[in-house]
Amino acid sequence: KQWYQRRVRGNMAENKLTFINSYKMKMAVILGFCQMMFGVIVSLYNYLYKNEKLKIYCTFLPQFIFMNCLVGYLVFMIFFKWFTVTPYTAQPSLLIALIGMFLQFGSDIADADRLYAMQEYIQPAIVVIAMISVPWMFGAKPLIEHLYPRIRQASYEQFENEGAEEEEEEGGEEHHGTMDMMVHQGIETIE
């Protein structure tokens, strides 16, 4: 009933174009989040299949936490606003709430911008958890591989086997330094 009411209310609204564009953007965020989470979860199954525990702890977990803290929280706010906010109550902007999480860290939220109770306490916690996952995502695996060379050798064994034919043609031996590992981890995280 709620979805039908939104559709009817949107079609009868004076600002029909604004309503439809907002609705399409929210649906795009939800579908994009589902697609990205699917990719992250498939990578977990890949790591489990290859028995790569280091990648589970240093790549999958921080990516999963970061995604859910930022985009997952935005999806939560979209659904919360759809099912709780009525035309007769304040309609806080989700974009302003998401930007305010970072720019107004820890400050009070005005009643007109408040979406739910305890929002001023939950949002800073989400930001802190997301920010902790960033150096964990980019730096933990290269640091562990630098400190424990046996892990690095096992981790890059497949990478080196793929490039073995090229090395034989060049006649040189390639060494993976710490910066190479950090660049590789950054590229893998961005993908």
C-alpha positions in Angstrom: 0.0 0.0 0.0 2.8 2.4 0.9 4.5 2.0 -2.6 1.2 2.5 -4.4 0.5 5.6 -2.4 3.9 7.0 -3.3 3.3 6.4 -6.9 -0.1 8.0 -6.9 1.1 10.9 -4.9 4.0 11.4 -7.2 1.8 11.4 -10.3 -0.5 13.9 -8.8 2.2 16.2 -7.6 2.9 19.6 -9.1 6.6 18.8 -9.2 6.2 15.5 -11.0 9.6 15.7 -12.8 11.4 16.4 -9.5 9.6 13.5 -7.8 10.4 11.0 -10.6 14.0 12.1 -10.8 14.4 11.7 -7.1 12.8 8.3 -7.2 15.0 7.1 -10.1 18.1 8.3 -8.3 17.2 6.4 -5.1 16.4 3.3 -7.1 19.8 3.6 -8.9 21.5 3.8 -5.5 19.7 0.7 -4.2 20.4 -1.3 -7.3 24.1 -0.2 -7.4 24.5 -1.1 -3.8 23.1 -4.6 -4.4 25.4 -5.1 -7.4 28.5 -4.0 -5.5 27.6 -6.1 -2.5 27.1 -9.1 -4.8 30.6 -8.5 -6.2 32.1 -8.3 -2.8 30.4 -11.4 -1.6 31.5 -13.3 -4.7 35.0 -12.3 -4.0 34.6 -13.9 -0.5 33.6 -17.2 -2.1 36.6 -16.9 -4.4 39.0 -16.3 -1.4 37.4 -19.2 0.4 37.8 -21.5 -2.6 41.4 -20.6 -3.0 42.0 -20.7 0.8 43.3 -17.1 0.9 42.7 -16.2 4.5 44.8 -13.1 4.3 42.6 -11.7 1.6 39.5 -12.5 3.6 40.7 -10.5 6.6 42.6 -7.7 4.8 40.5 -7.2 1.7 37.0 -8.6 2.0 36.2 -7.5 5.6 37.3 -3.9 5.2 35.5 -3.6 1.8 32.3 -5.1 3.3 32.4 -2.8 6.3 33.2 0.3 4.3 30.4 -0.4 1.8 27.8 -1.0 4.5 28.9 2.0 6.5 28.5 4.4 3.7 26.3 3.1 0.9 24.5 0.6 3.0 23.6 3.4 5.5 22.3 5.5 2.6 20.1 2.7 1.4 18.8 2.3 5.0 18.0 6.0 5.1 16.2 5.7 1.8 13.9 2.9 3.0 13.5 4.5 6.4 12.3 7.7 4.7 10.0 5.9 2.3 8.2 4.0 5.1 8.2 6.5 7.9 8.1 10.1 6.6 4.7 11.4 5.6 3.8 14.6 3.8 2.7 16.0 7.1 6.1 15.6 8.9 9.5 17.1 8.2 11.2 15.7 5.1 15.0 15.7 5.7 17.3 15.6 2.7 19.2 12.4 2.5 22.0 14.1 0.6 22.4 16.8 3.3 22.4 14.1 6.0 25.1 12.1 4.2 27.3 15.1 3.6 26.6 16.3 7.2 27.9 13.1 8.6 31.4 14.1 7.5 31.4 17.9 7.5 29.5 18.4 10.8 31.0 15.4 12.6 29.6 15.0 16.1 27.5 18.2 16.1 23.8 18.3 16.9 21.3 17.7 14.2 18.5 20.2 13.7 15.0 18.8 14.3 14.0 19.5 10.6 17.0 17.4 9.4 16.6 14.6 11.9 15.4 11.3 10.3 15.3 9.1 13.4 16.1 9.2 17.1 19.8 8.9 18.2 20.9 9.9 14.7 23.6 12.3 16.1 25.2 9.4 17.9 24.9 6.7 15.3 26.3 8.7 12.3 29.6 9.6 13.9 30.1 5.9 14.9 29.5 4.9 11.3 32.0 7.5 10.0 34.6 6.3 12.5 34.2 2.7 11.5 34.3 3.5 7.8 37.5 5.6 8.3 39.2 2.8 10.3 38.4 0.4 7.4 40.2 2.6 4.8 43.8 2.1 6.0 42.9 -1.5 6.9 41.8 -2.0 3.3 44.8 -0.4 1.7 47.6 -1.0 4.1 47.1 -4.2 6.1 47.9 -6.7 3.4 51.0 -5.0 2.0 52.3 -4.5 5.6 51.8 -8.1 6.6 53.4 -9.3 3.4 56.3 -7.0 4.0 56.8 -8.2 7.5 56.4 -11.9 6.7 58.1 -12.7 3.4 56.7 -16.3 3.3 53.1 -14.9 3.1 54.2 -12.5 0.3 55.8 -15.4 -1.7 52.6 -17.5 -1.4 50.4 -14.5 -2.2 52.2 -13.5 -5.3 52.9 -17.0 -6.5 50.0 -16.9 -8.9 50.8 -13.4 -10.0 54.4 -14.4 -10.8 53.3 -17.6 -12.6 51.0 -15.5 -14.9 53.9 -13.2 -15.8 56.5 -16.0 -16.1 56.4 -16.2 -19.8 57.0 -12.5 -20.2 59.9 -12.6 -17.8 61.6 -15.5 -19.7 61.4 -13.4 -22.9 62.8 -10.3 -21.1 65.4 -12.5 -19.4 65.1 -10.5 -16.1 63.9 -11.4 -12.6 61.2 -9.3 -11.1 61.1 -8.4 -7.4 57.9 -7.2 -5.7 58.7 -4.4 -3.3 56.5 -2.9 -0.7 55.3 -0.1 -3.0 54.5 -2.6 -5.7 52.4 -4.5 -3.2 50.6 -1.3 -2.1 49.8 -0.3 -5.7 48.6 -3.9 -6.4 46.4 -3.7 -3.3 45.0 -0.3 -4.2 44.2 -1.5 -7.8 42.5 -4.6 -6.4 40.5 -2.5 -3.9 39.3 -0.1 -6.5 38.2 -2.9 -8.8 
